[in-house]
Amino acid sequence: MVMWIRTYDEALDLWQYFEGDEEGWVLRQVDLRADDGTPVTAASLEEVLRYQERADAATMGRYKQRYGLVAEGRLTGWEDAPRAGTISAEEFESVWLEARRTLGATAPPPDK
């Protein structure tokens, strides 16, 4: 079952939104600056893997610069983090869509 969570990273001063699969692997991630809500990350594991497999380093670099990367590893221990909790799929999707609009709605095209 897919899960959606929100955590606050005090060290980075970011609200982090995660969509994780049933094993806790991050599928999509959004990071928002806590002070003004500006998105700094809106990355998808599916997109990252697709660009890593099919594109050259320049295309992957453009994706990373625009959207960032998803966290590596599983979502474990988040329940103990201050200000962390589950959110609805609808809330995650709303945050995701707004972050993608802000950062640039489409992934960079592969080089020809």
MOPAC internal coordinates of N, CA, C and O (Angstrom, degrees):
PM7 1SCF
backbone

  N    0.0000 0     0.00 0     0.00 0    0    0    0
  C    1.4394 1     0.00 0     0.00 0    1    0    0
  C    1.5309 1   109.61 1     0.00 0    2    1    0
  O    1.2310 1   120.83 1   -46.14 1    3    2    1
  N    1.2803 1   116.01 1   133.86 1    3    2    1
  C    1.4670 1   121.58 1   179.56 1    5    3    2
  C    1.5249 1   108.91 1   -71.90 1    6    5    3
  O    1.2310 1   120.98 1   -36.63 1    7    6    5
  N    1.3508 1   115.72 1   143.37 1    7    6    5
  C    1.4613 1   120.63 1   177.13 1    9    7    6
  C    1.5192 1   109.32 1  -125.41 1   10    9    7
  O    1.2310 1   121.10 1   -27.80 1   11   10    9
  N    1.3050 1   115.50 1   152.20 1   11   10    9
  C    1.4521 1   122.37 1   178.47 1   13   11   10
  C    1.5164 1   107.26 1  -128.21 1   14   13   11
  O    1.2310 1   120.66 1   -52.87 1   15   14   13
  N    1.3299 1   116.35 1   127.13 1   15   14   13
  C    1.4643 1   120.43 1  -177.96 1   17   15   14
  C    1.5239 1   110.13 1  -136.16 1   18   17   15
  O    1.2310 1   122.06 1   -21.25 1   19   18   17
  N    1.3314 1   113.67 1   158.75 1   19   18   17
  C    1.4588 1   121.56 1   174.61 1   21   19   18
  C    1.5142 1   107.59 1  -129.38 1   22   21   19
  O    1.2310 1   120.66 1   -45.94 1   23   22   21
  N    1.3228 1   116.34 1   134.06 1   23   22   21
  C    1.4539 1   122.00 1   177.29 1   25   23   22
  C    1.5242 1   108.57 1  -133.07 1   26   25   23
  O    1.2310 1   121.20 1   -16.97 1   27   26   25
  N    1.3062 1   115.31 1   163.03 1   27   26   25
  C    1.4622 1   121.07 1   176.16 1   29   27   26
  C    1.5156 1   108.29 1  -117.32 1   30   29   27
  O    1.2310 1   120.62 1   -55.43 1   31   30   29
  N    1.3249 1   116.42 1   124.57 1   31   30   29
  C    1.4582 1   122.24 1   177.91 1   33   31   30
  C    1.5266 1   107.47 1   -98.26 1   34   33   31
  O    1.2310 1   120.81 1   -76.81 1   35   34   33
  N    1.3218 1   116.06 1   103.19 1   35   34   33
  C    1.4619 1   120.54 1  -177.52 1   37   35   34
  C    1.5196 1   112.18 1   -63.78 1   38   37   35
  O    1.2310 1   120.13 1   140.98 1   39   38   37
  N    1.3222 1   117.36 1   -39.02 1   39   38   37
  C    1.4665 1   121.12 1  -177.55 1   41   39   38
  C    1.5299 1   111.42 1   -62.52 1   42   41   39
  O    1.2310 1   120.46 1   142.29 1   43   42   41
  N    1.3368 1   116.72 1   -37.71 1   43   42   41
  C    1.4640 1   121.37 1  -178.60 1   45   43   42
  C    1.5253 1   112.61 1   -98.94 1   46   45   43
  O    1.2310 1   120.32 1   172.15 1   47   46   45
  N    1.3305 1   116.99 1    -7.85 1   47   46   45
  C    1.4633 1   123.39 1  -176.43 1   49   47   46
  C    1.5318 1   110.76 1    54.71 1   50   49   47
  O    1.2310 1   121.69 1  -130.13 1   51   50   49
  N    1.3518 1   114.38 1    49.87 1   51   50   49
  C    1.4614 1   121.63 1  -178.87 1   53   51   50
  C    1.5226 1   110.82 1  -127.30 1   54   53   51
  O    1.2310 1   121.09 1   -39.61 1   55   54   53
  N    1.3278 1   115.52 1   140.39 1   55   54   53
  C    1.4557 1   121.01 1   163.48 1   57   55   54
  C    1.5118 1   106.22 1   -86.50 1   58   57   55
  O    1.2310 1   120.28 1   -50.90 1   59   58   57
  N    1.3148 1   117.07 1   129.10 1   59   58   57
  C    1.4545 1   122.17 1  -178.56 1   61   59   58
  C    1.5187 1   109.35 1  -117.63 1   62   61   59
  O    1.2310 1   121.33 1   -50.92 1   63   62   61
  N    1.3238 1   115.06 1   129.08 1   63   62   61
  C    1.4572 1   123.02 1   179.34 1   65   63   62
  C    1.5163 1   107.88 1  -113.70 1   66   65   63
  O    1.2310 1   120.76 1   -49.90 1   67   66   65
  N    1.3320 1   116.15 1   130.10 1   67   66   65
  C    1.4528 1   120.69 1  -177.74 1   69   67   66
  C    1.5194 1   111.00 1  -127.00 1   70   69   67
  O    1.2310 1   121.54 1   -39.02 1   71   70   69
  N    1.3217 1   114.66 1   140.98 1   71   70   69
  C    1.4521 1   122.19 1   166.26 1   73   71   70
  C    1.5169 1   104.74 1  -111.11 1   74   73   71
  O    1.2310 1   120.46 1   -58.55 1   75   74   73
  N    1.3272 1   116.73 1   121.45 1   75   74   73
  C    1.4571 1   120.40 1  -177.46 1   77   75   74
  C    1.5162 1   111.73 1  -123.90 1   78   77   75
  O    1.2310 1   121.06 1   -29.20 1   79   78   77
  N    1.3233 1   115.57 1   150.80 1   79   78   77
  C    1.4621 1   119.60 1   178.81 1   81   79   78
  C    1.5246 1   110.07 1   -81.62 1   82   81   79
  O    1.2310 1   120.69 1     2.77 1   83   82   81
  N    1.3300 1   116.29 1  -177.23 1   83   82   81
  C    1.4626 1   121.32 1  -175.34 1   85   83   82
  C    1.5250 1   113.02 1   -63.79 1   86   85   83
  O    1.2310 1   119.96 1   160.56 1   87   86   85
  N    1.3206 1   117.68 1   -19.44 1   87   86   85
  C    1.4625 1   120.98 1   177.85 1   89   87   86
  C    1.5288 1   112.41 1   -97.41 1   90   89   87
  O    1.2310 1   120.53 1   180.00 1   91   90   89
  N    1.3248 1   116.59 1     0.00 1   91   90   89
  C    1.4583 1   120.66 1   177.70 1   93   91   90
  C    1.5122 1   115.10 1    91.99 1   94   93   91
  O    1.2310 1   119.59 1  -174.43 1   95   94   93
  N    1.3368 1   118.38 1     5.57 1   95   94   93
  C    1.4678 1   120.40 1   177.74 1   97   95   94
  C    1.5250 1   109.32 1   -76.36 1   98   97   95
  O    1.2310 1   120.43 1   -40.77 1   99   98   97
  N    1.3176 1   116.79 1   139.23 1   99   98   97
  C    1.4610 1   122.03 1  -178.75 1  101   99   98
  C    1.5277 1   109.62 1   -73.26 1  102  101   99
  O    1.2310 1   120.81 1   -55.85 1  103  102  101
  N    1.3231 1   116.06 1   124.15 1  103  102  101
  C    1.4683 1   121.97 1   176.28 1  105  103  102
  C    1.5218 1   111.15 1   -94.95 1  106  105  103
  O    1.2310 1   120.94 1   136.92 1  107  106  105
  N    1.3237 1   115.81 1   -43.08 1  107  106  105
  C    1.4665 1   121.43 1   176.76 1  109  107  106
  C    1.5191 1   108.23 1  -143.27 1  110  109  107
  O    1.2310 1   121.28 1   -28.59 1  111  110  109
  N    1.3233 1   115.16 1   151.41 1  111  110  109
  C    1.4600 1   120.64 1  -177.52 1  113  111  110
  C    1.5157 1   109.76 1  -144.05 1  114  113  111
  O    1.2310 1   121.22 1   -41.99 1  115  114  113
  N    1.3256 1   115.27 1   138.01 1  115  114  113
  C    1.4625 1   122.70 1   173.72 1  117  115  114
  C    1.5183 1   107.35 1  -127.52 1  118  117  115
  O    1.2310 1   120.34 1   -48.03 1  119  118  117
  N    1.3222 1   116.96 1   131.97 1  119  118  117
  C    1.4611 1   122.41 1   173.35 1  121  119  118
  C    1.5192 1   108.00 1  -117.66 1  122  121  119
  O    1.2310 1   120.76 1   -50.13 1  123  122  121
  N    1.3356 1   116.16 1   129.87 1  123  122  121
  C    1.4655 1   122.15 1   178.51 1  125  123  122
  C    1.5155 1   109.12 1  -120.81 1  126  125  123
  O    1.2310 1   120.60 1   -43.52 1  127  126  125
  N    1.3385 1   116.45 1   136.48 1  127  126  125
  C    1.4588 1   119.74 1   174.02 1  129  127  126
  C    1.5209 1   108.57 1   -62.02 1  130  129  127
  O    1.2310 1   120.53 1   -47.49 1  131  130  129
  N    1.3074 1   116.60 1   132.51 1  131  130  129
  C    1.4617 1   120.42 1  -176.02 1  133  131  130
  C    1.5244 1   111.95 1   -67.57 1  134  133  131
  O    1.2310 1   120.12 1   146.39 1  135  134  133
  N    1.3264 1   117.38 1   -33.61 1  135  134  133
  C    1.4611 1   118.90 1  -174.45 1  137  135  134
  C    1.5221 1   114.10 1   -72.17 1  138  137  135
  O    1.2310 1   120.20 1   147.05 1  139  138  137
  N    1.3476 1   117.22 1   -32.95 1  139  138  137
  C    1.4738 1   118.06 1  -176.26 1  141  139  138
  C    1.5283 1   114.19 1  -135.87 1  142  141  139
  O    1.2310 1   119.98 1  -178.58 1  143  142  141
  N    1.3280 1   117.64 1     1.42 1  143  142  141
  C    1.4591 1   120.49 1   177.64 1  145  143  142
  C    1.5169 1   114.97 1    75.10 1  146  145  143
  O    1.2310 1   119.90 1  -169.32 1  147  146  145
  N    1.3187 1   117.79 1    10.68 1  147  146  145
  C    1.4587 1   121.13 1   179.38 1  149  147  146
  C    1.5220 1   110.18 1   -70.15 1  150  149  147
  O    1.2310 1   120.04 1   -52.28 1  151  150  149
  N    1.3396 1   117.52 1   127.72 1  151  150  149
  C    1.4669 1   119.45 1   178.44 1  153  151  150
  C    1.5242 1   111.49 1   -71.72 1  154  153  151
  O    1.2310 1   121.19 1   -40.99 1  155  154  153
  N    1.3211 1   115.32 1   139.01 1  155  154  153
  C    1.4607 1   121.11 1   175.38 1  157  155  154
  C    1.5265 1   111.31 1  -119.86 1  158  157  155
  O    1.2310 1   120.45 1   162.08 1  159  158  157
  N    1.3377 1   116.75 1   -17.92 1  159  158  157
  C    1.4611 1   122.14 1   177.47 1  161  159  158
  C    1.5190 1   108.64 1  -141.90 1  162  161  159
  O    1.2310 1   120.72 1   -42.12 1  163  162  161
  N    1.3191 1   116.22 1   137.88 1  163  162  161
  C    1.4708 1   122.77 1   171.18 1  165  163  162
  C    1.5235 1   106.05 1  -152.45 1  166  165  163
  O    1.2310 1   120.99 1  -106.79 1  167  166  165
  N    1.3259 1   115.72 1    73.21 1  167  166  165
  C    1.4592 1   121.58 1  -171.49 1  169  167  166
  C    1.5259 1   111.62 1  -109.93 1  170  169  167
  O    1.2310 1   121.78 1   -28.68 1  171  170  169
  N    1.3236 1   114.19 1   151.32 1  171  170  169
  C    1.4574 1   123.15 1  -179.91 1  173  171  170
  C    1.5246 1   109.12 1  -121.92 1  174  173  171
  O    1.2310 1   120.33 1   -50.81 1  175  174  173
  N    1.3278 1   116.98 1   129.19 1  175  174  173
  C    1.4580 1   120.52 1   178.10 1  177  175  174
  C    1.5277 1   110.68 1   -58.53 1  178  177  175
  O    1.2310 1   119.95 1   138.06 1  179  178  177
  N    1.3159 1   117.69 1   -41.94 1  179  178  177
  C    1.4671 1   121.44 1   179.71 1  181  179  178
  C    1.5287 1   111.09 1   -58.36 1  182  181  179
  O    1.2310 1   120.26 1   135.41 1  183  182  181
  N    1.3291 1   117.10 1   -44.59 1  183  182  181
  C    1.4602 1   120.21 1   179.27 1  185  183  182
  C    1.5231 1   111.24 1   -66.97 1  186  185  183
  O    1.2310 1   120.55 1   135.82 1  187  186  185
  N    1.3237 1   116.55 1   -44.18 1  187  186  185
  C    1.4696 1   120.39 1  -179.70 1  189  187  186
  C    1.5259 1   110.28 1   -58.63 1  190  189  187
  O    1.2310 1   120.48 1   133.04 1  191  190  189
  N    1.3231 1   116.68 1   -46.96 1  191  190  189
  C    1.4668 1   119.78 1  -179.76 1  193  191  190
  C    1.5249 1   111.43 1   -63.90 1  194  193  191
  O    1.2310 1   120.51 1   139.04 1  195  194  193
  N    1.3249 1   116.62 1   -40.96 1  195  194  193
  C    1.4667 1   120.27 1   179.44 1  197  195  194
  C    1.5304 1   110.80 1   -61.94 1  198  197  195
  O    1.2310 1   120.31 1   134.79 1  199  198  197
  N    1.3269 1   117.01 1   -45.21 1  199  198  197
  C    1.4614 1   119.54 1  -179.99 1  201  199  198
  C    1.5183 1   112.66 1   -70.57 1  202  201  199
  O    1.2310 1   120.19 1   146.16 1  203  202  201
  N    1.3188 1   117.24 1   -33.84 1  203  202  201
  C    1.4580 1   119.08 1   176.90 1  205  203  202
  C    1.5197 1   111.18 1   -66.52 1  206  205  203
  O    1.2310 1   120.28 1   141.65 1  207  206  205
  N    1.3235 1   117.08 1   -38.35 1  207  206  205
  C    1.4689 1   120.96 1  -177.72 1  209  207  206
  C    1.5209 1   112.82 1   -76.73 1  210  209  207
  O    1.2310 1   119.89 1   142.55 1  211  210  209
  N    1.3275 1   117.81 1   -37.45 1  211  210  209
  C    1.4643 1   121.14 1  -169.88 1  213  211  210
  C    1.5206 1   115.03 1  -107.10 1  214  213  211
  O    1.2310 1   119.81 1   156.27 1  215  214  213
  N    1.2813 1   117.97 1   -23.73 1  215  214  213
  C    1.4597 1   119.73 1  -171.45 1  217  215  214
  C    1.5222 1   111.18 1  -106.72 1  218  217  215
  O    1.2310 1   121.92 1   -14.91 1  219  218  217
  N    1.3029 1   113.93 1   165.09 1  219  218  217
  C    1.4556 1   118.74 1   176.69 1  221  219  218
  C    1.5250 1   110.18 1   -82.89 1  222  221  219
  O    1.2310 1   120.93 1    -4.01 1  223  222  221
  N    1.3061 1   115.82 1   175.99 1  223  222  221
  C    1.4573 1   121.47 1  -176.48 1  225  223  222
  C    1.5254 1   112.00 1   -61.56 1  226  225  223
  O    1.2310 1   119.89 1   146.39 1  227  226  225
  N    1.3250 1   117.81 1   -33.61 1  227  226  225
  C    1.4677 1   120.77 1  -179.42 1  229  227  226
  C    1.5223 1   111.26 1   -64.46 1  230  229  227
  O    1.2310 1   119.88 1   136.77 1  231  230  229
  N    1.3318 1   117.84 1   -43.23 1  231  230  229
  C    1.4591 1   121.34 1   179.98 1  233  231  230
  C    1.5247 1   110.30 1   -66.78 1  234  233  231
  O    1.2310 1   119.92 1   136.23 1  235  234  233
  N    1.3234 1   117.76 1   -43.77 1  235  234  233
  C    1.4527 1   120.93 1   178.24 1  237  235  234
  C    1.5227 1   109.92 1   -62.88 1  238  237  235
  O    1.2310 1   120.32 1   141.51 1  239  238  237
  N    1.3171 1   116.99 1   -38.49 1  239  238  237
  C    1.4609 1   121.18 1   177.57 1  241  239  238
  C    1.5193 1   112.36 1   -61.87 1  242  241  239
  O    1.2310 1   120.60 1   140.36 1  243  242  241
  N    1.3362 1   116.46 1   -39.64 1  243  242  241
  C    1.4756 1   120.11 1   177.77 1  245  243  242
  C    1.5183 1   110.55 1   -66.50 1  246  245  243
  O    1.2310 1   120.10 1   139.53 1  247  246  245
  N    1.3287 1   117.41 1   -40.47 1  247  246  245
  C    1.4662 1   120.52 1   177.34 1  249  247  246
  C    1.5261 1   109.59 1   -60.62 1  250  249  247
  O    1.2310 1   120.60 1   130.31 1  251  250  249
  N    1.3334 1   116.47 1   -49.69 1  251  250  249
  C    1.4646 1   121.34 1  -177.90 1  253  251  250
  C    1.5259 1   110.87 1   -60.45 1  254  253  251
  O    1.2310 1   120.40 1   139.57 1  255  254  253
  N    1.3290 1   116.84 1   -40.43 1  255  254  253
  C    1.4622 1   120.60 1   180.00 1  257  255  254
  C    1.5289 1   110.93 1   -65.80 1  258  257  255
  O    1.2310 1   120.27 1   141.34 1  259  258  257
  N    1.3226 1   117.09 1   -38.66 1  259  258  257
  C    1.4662 1   121.04 1  -177.81 1  261  259  258
  C    1.5211 1   112.24 1   -79.00 1  262  261  259
  O    1.2310 1   120.04 1   133.37 1  263  262  261
  N    1.3381 1   117.53 1   -46.63 1  263  262  261
  C    1.4650 1   121.51 1  -170.82 1  265  263  262
  C    1.5136 1   115.23 1  -113.90 1  266  265  263
  O    1.2310 1   119.50 1   166.09 1  267  266  265
  N    1.3222 1   118.57 1   -13.91 1  267  266  265
  C    1.4502 1   120.77 1  -174.97 1  269  267  266
  C    1.5236 1   110.76 1    79.56 1  270  269  267
  O    1.2310 1   120.42 1    16.08 1  271  270  269
  N    1.3110 1   116.81 1  -163.92 1  271  270  269
  C    1.4695 1   122.92 1   179.48 1  273  271  270
  C    1.5187 1   109.54 1  -130.68 1  274  273  271
  O    1.2310 1   120.69 1   -22.78 1  275  274  273
  N    1.3169 1   116.29 1   157.22 1  275  274  273
  C    1.4672 1   119.84 1   174.82 1  277  275  274
  C    1.5208 1   109.28 1   -76.93 1  278  277  275
  O    1.2310 1   121.20 1   -25.01 1  279  278  277
  N    1.3164 1   115.31 1   154.99 1  279  278  277
  C    1.4656 1   120.96 1   178.13 1  281  279  278
  C    1.5224 1   109.52 1   -63.31 1  282  281  279
  O    1.2310 1   121.07 1   -37.50 1  283  282  281
  N    1.3097 1   115.56 1   142.50 1  283  282  281
  C    1.4601 1   120.19 1   175.64 1  285  283  282
  C    1.5212 1   109.11 1   -86.76 1  286  285  283
  O    1.2310 1   120.85 1   -30.32 1  287  286  285
  N    1.2841 1   115.99 1   149.68 1  287  286  285
  C    1.4502 1   120.40 1   179.35 1  289  287  286
  C    1.5250 1   111.98 1    90.67 1  290  289  287
  O    1.2310 1   121.94 1     0.10 1  291  290  289
  N    1.3095 1   113.90 1  -179.90 1  291  290  289
  C    1.4620 1   120.48 1  -176.73 1  293  291  290
  C    1.5224 1   111.61 1   -92.98 1  294  293  291
  O    1.2310 1   121.81 1   -22.92 1  295  294  293
  N    1.3159 1   114.14 1   157.08 1  295  294  293
  C    1.4523 1   121.48 1   175.77 1  297  295  294
  C    1.5259 1   108.30 1   -82.04 1  298  297  295
  O    1.2310 1   120.97 1   -87.47 1  299  298  297
  N    1.3112 1   115.75 1    92.53 1  299  298  297
  C    1.4610 1   120.55 1   179.03 1  301  299  298
  C    1.5172 1   108.72 1  -127.63 1  302  301  299
  O    1.2310 1   120.73 1   -33.89 1  303  302  301
  N    1.3127 1   116.20 1   146.11 1  303  302  301
  C    1.4618 1   121.32 1   176.94 1  305  303  302
  C    1.5102 1   115.15 1    77.89 1  306  305  303
  O    1.2310 1   120.22 1   179.12 1  307  306  305
  N    1.3200 1   117.19 1    -0.88 1  307  306  305
  C    1.4602 1   119.26 1  -177.60 1  309  307  306
  C    1.5321 1   111.47 1   -63.92 1  310  309  307
  O    1.2310 1   120.39 1   152.25 1  311  310  309
  N    1.3208 1   116.86 1   -27.75 1  311  310  309
  C    1.4674 1   120.50 1  -178.26 1  313  311  310
  C    1.5267 1   111.95 1   -60.30 1  314  313  311
  O    1.2310 1   120.42 1   153.47 1  315  314  313
  N    1.3282 1   116.80 1   -26.53 1  315  314  313
  C    1.4580 1   121.45 1  -177.50 1  317  315  314
  C    1.5272 1   112.77 1   -89.63 1  318  317  315
  O    1.2310 1   120.06 1   172.21 1  319  318  317
  N    1.3055 1   117.48 1    -7.79 1  319  318  317
  C    1.4631 1   121.02 1  -178.54 1  321  319  318
  C    1.5267 1   109.94 1   -73.53 1  322  321  319
  O    1.2310 1   120.55 1   -36.55 1  323  322  321
  N    1.3318 1   116.55 1   143.45 1  323  322  321
  C    1.4602 1   118.66 1   177.52 1  325  323  322
  C    1.5332 1   110.42 1   -63.77 1  326  325  323
  O    1.2310 1   120.54 1   -38.34 1  327  326  325
  N    1.3022 1   116.58 1   141.66 1  327  326  325
  C    1.4719 1   123.72 1   175.33 1  329  327  326
  C    1.5289 1   112.72 1    63.73 1  330  329  327
  O    1.2310 1   119.96 1  -154.03 1  331  330  329
  N    1.3223 1   117.68 1    25.97 1  331  330  329
  C    1.4678 1   121.69 1   179.03 1  333  331  330
  C    1.5223 1   109.56 1  -102.05 1  334  333  331
  O    1.2310 1   121.08 1   -28.28 1  335  334  333
  N    1.3222 1   115.54 1   151.72 1  335  334  333
  C    1.4523 1   119.17 1   176.46 1  337  335  334
  C    1.5106 1   111.68 1  -175.57 1  338  337  335
  O    1.2310 1   121.18 1   -10.80 1  339  338  337
  N    1.3065 1   115.34 1   169.20 1  339  338  337
  C    1.4548 1   119.99 1   176.08 1  341  339  338
  C    1.5279 1   109.09 1   -79.30 1  342  341  339
  O    1.2310 1   121.26 1   -27.53 1  343  342  341
  N    1.3159 1   115.20 1   152.47 1  343  342  341
  C    1.4574 1   121.99 1   175.83 1  345  343  342
  C    1.5244 1   107.55 1  -130.82 1  346  345  343
  O    1.2310 1   120.71 1   -10.80 1  347  346  345
  N    1.3028 1   116.25 1   169.20 1  347  346  345
  C    1.4606 1   120.18 1   179.88 1  349  347  346
  C    1.5276 1   110.24 1   -80.62 1  350  349  347
  O    1.2310 1   121.37 1   -19.94 1  351  350  349
  N    1.3205 1   114.98 1   160.06 1  351  350  349
  C    1.4682 1   120.44 1   174.77 1  353  351  350
  C    1.5215 1   109.88 1   -59.73 1  354  353  351
  O    1.2310 1   120.44 1   142.33 1  355  354  353
  N    1.3214 1   116.77 1   -37.67 1  355  354  353
  C    1.4664 1   121.47 1  -179.10 1  357  355  354
  C    1.5270 1   111.34 1   -64.81 1  358  357  355
  O    1.2310 1   120.51 1   137.59 1  359  358  357
  N    1.3388 1   116.63 1   -42.41 1  359  358  357
  C    1.4622 1   119.53 1   178.47 1  361  359  358
  C    1.5312 1   110.45 1   -63.93 1  362  361  359
  O    1.2310 1   120.64 1   134.98 1  363  362  361
  N    1.3464 1   116.38 1   -45.02 1  363  362  361
  C    1.4627 1   118.78 1   178.21 1  365  363  362
  C    1.5248 1   110.59 1   -59.06 1  366  365  363
  O    1.2310 1   120.54 1   132.60 1  367  366  365
  N    1.3167 1   116.58 1   -47.40 1  367  366  365
  C    1.4688 1   120.57 1  -176.89 1  369  367  366
  C    1.5192 1   111.33 1   -61.59 1  370  369  367
  O    1.2310 1   120.11 1   141.34 1  371  370  369
  N    1.3193 1   117.40 1   -38.66 1  371  370  369
  C    1.4635 1   121.08 1   177.90 1  373  371  370
  C    1.5279 1   111.13 1   -63.06 1  374  373  371
  O    1.2310 1   120.68 1   133.88 1  375  374  373
  N    1.3325 1   116.30 1   -46.12 1  375  374  373
  C    1.4660 1   120.99 1   178.07 1  377  375  374
  C    1.5280 1   109.91 1   -63.67 1  378  377  375
  O    1.2310 1   120.14 1   136.49 1  379  378  377
  N    1.3333 1   117.34 1   -43.51 1  379  378  377
  C    1.4611 1   122.88 1   179.74 1  381  379  378
  C    1.5350 1   111.18 1   -58.75 1  382  381  379
  O    1.2310 1   120.66 1   128.67 1  383  382  381
  N    1.3183 1   116.35 1   -51.33 1  383  382  381
  C    1.4653 1   120.00 1  -176.51 1  385  383  382
  C    1.5268 1   111.84 1   -63.42 1  386  385  383
  O    1.2310 1   120.25 1   139.20 1  387  386  385
  N    1.3199 1   117.13 1   -40.80 1  387  386  385
  C    1.4651 1   119.99 1   178.93 1  389  387  386
  C    1.5287 1   110.77 1   -66.44 1  390  389  387
  O    1.2310 1   120.21 1   138.27 1  391  390  389
  N    1.3276 1   117.20 1   -41.73 1  391  390  389
  C    1.4698 1   120.23 1   178.76 1  393  391  390
  C    1.5223 1   110.77 1   -63.99 1  394  393  391
  O    1.2310 1   120.06 1   137.77 1  395  394  393
  N    1.3237 1   117.50 1   -42.23 1  395  394  393
  C    1.4672 1   120.30 1   179.45 1  397  395  394
  C    1.5272 1   110.60 1   -65.27 1  398  397  395
  O    1.2310 1   120.16 1   140.18 1  399  398  397
  N    1.3369 1   117.31 1   -39.82 1  399  398  397
  C    1.4727 1   119.87 1   176.95 1  401  399  398
  C    1.5241 1   110.42 1   -60.78 1  402  401  399
  O    1.2310 1   121.10 1   136.40 1  403  402  401
  N    1.3087 1   115.51 1   -43.60 1  403  402  401
  C    1.4632 1   120.03 1  -178.09 1  405  403  402
  C    1.5262 1   111.91 1   -67.35 1  406  405  403
  O    1.2310 1   120.24 1   136.08 1  407  406  405
  N    1.3103 1   117.14 1   -43.92 1  407  406  405
  C    1.4703 1   121.15 1  -176.53 1  409  407  406
  C    1.5218 1   113.24 1   -81.35 1  410  409  407
  O    1.2310 1   119.86 1   164.90 1  411  410  409
  N    1.3108 1   117.88 1   -15.10 1  411  410  409
  C    1.4592 1   122.03 1  -177.59 1  413  411  410
  C    1.5090 1   109.04 1   120.95 1  414  413  411
  O    1.2310 1   120.57 1   -67.03 1  415  414  413
  N    1.3069 1   116.51 1   112.97 1  415  414  413
  C    1.4634 1   122.81 1  -165.06 1  417  415  414
  C    1.5125 1   116.44 1   -63.57 1  418  417  415
  O    1.2310 1   119.07 1   157.81 1  419  418  417
  N    1.3141 1   119.38 1   -22.19 1  419  418  417
  C    1.4496 1   118.66 1  -176.94 1  421  419  418
  C    1.5175 1   110.92 1  -123.17 1  422  421  419
  O    1.2310 1   121.34 1   -28.50 1  423  422  421
  N    1.2898 1   115.04 1   151.50 1  423  422  421
  C    1.4631 1   120.46 1   176.22 1  425  423  422
  C    1.5207 1   109.03 1   -68.54 1  426  425  423
  O    1.2310 1   119.66 1   -27.62 1  427  426  425
  N    1.3155 1   118.26 1   152.38 1  427  426  425
  C    1.4545 1   120.17 1  -179.44 1  429  427  426
  C    1.5248 1   111.16 1   -63.83 1  430  429  427
  O    1.2310 1   119.96 1   -39.20 1  431  430  429
  N    1.3134 1   117.68 1   140.80 1  431  430  429
  C    1.4551 1   119.95 1   179.80 1  433  431  430
  C    1.5189 1   110.80 1   -69.56 1  434  433  431
  O    1.2310 1   120.10 1   -31.37 1  435  434  433
  N    1.3280 1   117.41 1   148.63 1  435  434  433
  C    1.4545 1   119.12 1   177.17 1  437  435  434
  C    1.5248 1   110.18 1   -66.67 1  438  437  435
  O    1.2310 1   120.82 1   -32.31 1  439  438  437
  N    1.3198 1   116.04 1   147.69 1  439  438  437
  C    1.4580 1   119.87 1   176.15 1  441  439  438
  C    1.5200 1   109.57 1   -65.51 1  442  441  439
  O    1.2310 1   120.91 1   -36.04 1  443  442  441
  N    1.3012 1   115.86 1   143.96 1  443  442  441
  C    1.4605 1   120.79 1   179.45 1  445  443  442
  C    1.4982 1   110.27 1   -95.64 1  446  445  443
  O    1.2310 1   120.10 1   180.00 1  447  446  445

